[in-house]
Amino acid sequence: MSTIADRLLDVPLRTAKAALRKGEGPLRKLNRDAGDVLDLARGNARLEPKQMADDMGISHSLVLRGLKSLDHLSFHRLWELPDAFWAELLIAIAKKRNVADVTTTITVRGVA
């Protein structure tokens, strides 16, 4: 049996979930933007969704849903992706958030 307080606390959450399912509101836009940035970084790093799934230890379908902003991808799982992905993710975030001017410099290590 729920109390009045429980029912009052459930209302905003229920409303937020309904809006998210309908594709409305700022939370949906944030989720869509995050999926777009992740997918851009994935593509620029030449990383296939299947390889992402294998590296992250999750299903291919969950990766695809995450990249389409239909589900979340855990930061802890993303951490398992190669450095190329992370380099591209930093660039994509900086451009999307307009927090830095991004230039590309190539430095070859180990070449005399």
N, C-alpha and C positions, 0 to 999 in steps of 0.2 A: 504494500500500500504506500503510495507516495504522499508526501506532505504538500501543502500549498507552496512552500519554498521550493521544493523539488520541481513542481510544475512550472513555477515562474522562471527557474533557471533553465529549464528545458526549452522554453519558448524561443529565446534568441538563437540557441544552437539549432533548433529545428528550422527556424526561418533562414538561418545562414546556410544550412545544408540544402534546403529547397532552392535557394537562389543559386548556389553553386551548381546544382544539377541542371538548372535552367540556363546556365551560362550567363548569369547576371552578376553585376557588382564588382567591386574592386578586388575581392579575393580571387575571382575567376580570371581577371586580367593579370594579376600577379602570377597566378599559376600558368597561364598561357605564355606570359613573357619568360618565365623560368624554363618552360619546355622549349621555347624557341631558341633561347641561348644555349641550352644543353645540346639541342639538335645541331645548331650551327657549329659548336665546338666539335661535336662528333664528326660532322662532315669534313670540316677543315683538317681534322687530325686523321682523316681517311680511316675511320674506325667504323666497321659495320655493326649494326645492332646485335647481330648474333655473337660477334666477338665481345661486345660489351657485356652481354648476358653471361657468357662463359667467364669472363674476368670477374664479374660482380657476383657470380654464383646465384643468379636468379633466372627466371624464365625469359625467353625471347619475347613472349607476348607482354610481359610486364615492362620490359624495356621499351617496346613500341608504344605502349599506353603512356608511359612516362614522357616519352619524347613528343607525344601528341597532347600532353597536358591533361590526360584523362586519369592519371594516377600519379603517385609520388615516387621518386627515386631517392633512396636513403643516401645521405652524405657519406655514411660509413661504407656503403657499397660502392659509391662513386670513387671513393678513395683508392680502390683497387685498380682503377683504370690507368693506362700508361701515361707517362709524363707529357707526351705530345697532346693528349686530350686536355690536360691541366693547363698547358701553355695556351692552347686555343681558347679554353674557357676563360682564362684571365683576360685575354684580348676581347672576347665577346662581351664579357661583363663590363669592362671599361668603356667599350663603345656604346653598349645599350644604355648604361647609366650615365653616360657622358661625363665621366669623372677623370678622364685622362686622354691626352692625345696619344694615339697609338702609331708608332713607326716600327718597321721591321728591320732589324739588323741581324745579319748572319755572321756568327763567329764560329770558326771551325777550330775545335779543340784537338790537340795532339798532332798538329801539322806544323813542322818547322819551317 
